[in-house]
Amino acid sequence: MTITAEPFALTRPAHVGRAHLVVDDLRLVSDFYQTIVGLSVLEKTASGEVLGVAGTPLLTLTTGTGVARAPRNAAGLFHTAFLVPDRPALAHWLAHAAENGVRLDGASDHLVSEALYLSDPEGNGIEIYRDRRPDEWTYHPDGTVAMATERLNLQALVAGAPQSRWGGMADGTALGHIHLQVGDIPQADAFYRDVLGLKIMARYPGASFFATGGYHHHIAANIWNSRGARAREDKMTGLSDYMVHFNDKASLDKALAAAEVQEITVEKNAEGWSLRDPWGIGLTLAA
């Protein structure tokens, strides 16, 4: 039995734990995440399902009466990013996608990672990626990391795919990061940096990339489709909420104290502490 090392992304002081999407057609969307992305159903409820890999929950899907499709320019999800353990696992997924006629939205070499992009049947963005080793990354003197968007050679990637039958996402797959659509970047910086305590690791025009512990990004926020977006409406499809797990309780306590200073409403729940970002996207902070 092969023991997979925990991804660098998850060993940092804080990381993303899981995401929760509200969907219109639960069966259609769940089938896509199972058959195409490769997740397994871990739990079923009257209103939804919990999907994951090797018993680890990564994605919750729920539906309900009166659910309305979110417009493309609404605040919410840009993509959920599933981090696979290594390059052969990424190649194996790509071979599976090709066999099933999956249309990719993009494929990029980001220097720190190699990434494949697609969308689920309701337009929710998905990234499937593998990280290069951190000792292969280039850090600037201020601690930020060099990232770019370069062409990824798909033929070379798929040539390295295992010849074995693809049986779903590889064990050790995690939710490496989440990328958000927001209405304003300075406002996003003020929340994710100044309240949650994440460091800005890179900037693109119209986007900030936030992380802890030297990772390239655990959370990203952009205004590419959503400049000026207002708070999300109730029962809107897309990203309802997600979890930020703190491996360092002192960092969690500092974030909660900063939220109190900013007079942000925080409520205790069974998993941790819940609050909303400036666009109504829910977060659960847990340790």
N, C-alpha and C positions, 0 to 999 in steps of 0.2 A: 504494500500500500504506500503510495506516494504522499508525503506530508508537504502541503503547500504552505510556504512562508506567508505570513500576513503581509498584505501590500503596504508599501511605505506610506501611502495616503492615509491608512487607517491607524498608523502608529503615532501620528502627530498629536499635539495637545487637544485638537478638536477635529472632527470629520463629519461628513454627512452619513446619516444612518439609514434612512429610507425615505421614499416619497409617496405621496397620496394624490392620485388623480381622480377627479369626478368625470364620469363618462356618460354618454347617452345610451350606447348599445353595449352593455356589459359583456355579453357573450362574444360579440364580434371582436371587441378590443382584447379581452382576455385570451381568446383563441390565438390572436396575433402574437401576443407576448409569450405564449406557450410554444406555438409551432415555429414562428420566425425568429424571435429573440432567443428563445430557449429556456424560459423560466418555468418553474413548476408551481402548481397550486399547493399552498401550505395550509390554507384555512378558507372555509366558505361561511358566509353569513347570509342573512336574508337580503341584505342590500349590497353585498360586494364580495370580494375575494382578496386574499393576501398571496402574493407570488414571491418566489425567491429561488435560491440556489442552495442545494445541500442543507436544507432546513433553515437557512438564514433569510429572514424576510427583507425584501428590497423594495417592493412596490405594492401598494394597496390600491385597488380599484373599487370605487363605489358608484352607485347610481341612485336615482330617486325620481319621484314625480316632479314635473315642472322643470327638469334640467334643461338649460338653454345653451346652445353652442356658442362658445366664446369667439368673438371676432379676432382676426389675425393680429390686430394692433392692440389687443388687450394686454394689460400687465399679467404676468404669470410665468408659464414655462417656455423657455427656449428649447432646452432639451434636458432629459435625464441621461446621465453618462454611466454606462456599465463598464467597469474596469475588469478586463480579463487578466489572467495570471501572467501570460507571456505571449510572444509573437506567434508561436504555433497555434495557440488557442484562438488568436485573432484571425489567422489564416484559415483555420478550420471553420470558424463561423462564416467567413467570406465565401468559402467553397459551398457551404450549405445555402447561403443566400443566393448564390449564382444558380445552384441547382433548382431553387424554388422561384426563380424569376423575380427576385426582390429588386426593386428600383432604388438605388442609392441616391440620396440627395447631395452627397459629396464624399470626398476622401482626402485627408490632409496629413502631411507630416508637420507636426508642430514643434519639432526639435526635441522637446521633452517627451513626446508621445507620438503614436500613430493612431489615427482616428477614422472611423467609418460613420457616416451619418445617414439616417433614414427617418421616416415618419410613420406613426401608427395610423390606423384607419380614420381616426378623428383629428389628424393633423398634429398630434403631440410629437415634438421632436425627440429623437433618440440618438445618442452617440454610443458606439461600442469601440473601446480603445484599449491599447496596452501602453504602459509607461516604459520608457527607457530607464535604465538604472540612474538614480540621482547623481552618481559620480560621472555620468555622461552629460549631465546638464551644465550649462554655463550660467554662473551667477555673476551679477554685477556687483561692484563694491558696496552698493547700498542694500544688498541682500535680495534684490529682485532677480527674476530669472529671465533668461533670453527665450522668447517664444516667437514663432512665426507661423505662417500658413503657406506651406509649400505643397507641391503636387506629390501625392503618394502613388507609387508604382504598384497598381493592383495586380498586374501579371506576376511581378516578382514576389509579391506577398503571397498570392494564392499558390504559387509554385512550392512554397514551404509548408503547405497544409498536410497534416497527417493523412494517410490513406485509409485509416479506420473510419467506420461509420460514425457520423456525427450524432451524439446522443443528448444534445442540450448544452446549455452553458457549462463551461468547465467548473469543477469545484474550486472554490477560492474566489470566484467572481464576486465583485462588490459594487456598491454604488459609489464610484470614485469621486464624483462631483455633481453638482446641479447648476444649470445655467438658466438665469432668469431674464425675462423681459420686464423692464421697469420704465418709469416715466422720466427719470432725471438721474444722471450719474452723480453729481455732487450730493444729492439726497441719499443715493444708495451708499456712497462712501461714508456719509455721516452715520448711517445705520450699521452697516456691516463692519466698518473699521472702528468707529468710535463707540458703538454700543456693544457689538458682539466681540470686539477685540481682535478681529482678523487683520492681517497685514495685506496691503495692496502689493501683489507680486508682479503684476504686469498691467500695462494699459494698452488698449487698441483705441483707435478713434471711435468714440461712442461706447466704450466698454471698460469695465474694471474687473480684475481677477483677484480674488481674495483667498487667503489660506492661513494656516498656522504651521509652524514647525518647518518652514522651508519647502513645503509642497508647492507645485506650480499653481494649482487652484483647487479649493474645495467648493467654492461658490463663485460664480461669475454673474455679472449683471450688464445688460446692454439696452440701448434705446434704438436699435437698428430698425425695428418694426413698430416701436411703442413709445416714441418720444411724446411726452406730455400725457401719457396714460394716467387715468384716475384709478382709484381703488377698485378692486374686483367686486362684482356684484354677487349676491347670494345665488346659489344653484347654477353658477356658471361652470361649464366644462373646463377641464384643464387642471392645473396644479392647485389643489386645495391647501396643502401644507406639506412640510417635510421635517425631518429630525436632524438636529445637530447634536452629536454625542461628544461630550468633553471627557477625554481621558484624564485631564488635569482638573480636579474639582475647584482649585483656586481660580482657574480661568472662568469656570462657570459662575462662581460667586462674584467675580469682578463684572461679568456681563450682566448679571441680575442687578447688581448695585448700579451700574451705568443706566440700565433701563429705568430704574426707580428715579434716578436723578433727572432723566429725560421725561419723566411722568408717562412712561409707556405702560399700559395695563398688562400685567403678568398674572396668570392664574395657575395654581398648582393642579396637576392632573395625575392620573395613575402612572404615566410614563416620565413625567418631569414637570417642566414649567412651560406653559404655552403663551405665546404673544403673536403679534402680527407686525409685518414690516410696513413701511409707509404706503404700500399698494394693496394691503389687505391679504397678503400671502401669509399663511400661518406657519409658525415654527414651533417645534417642541424642543426645548433645551434639556438635555439629560446628561447624567454622569454615571 
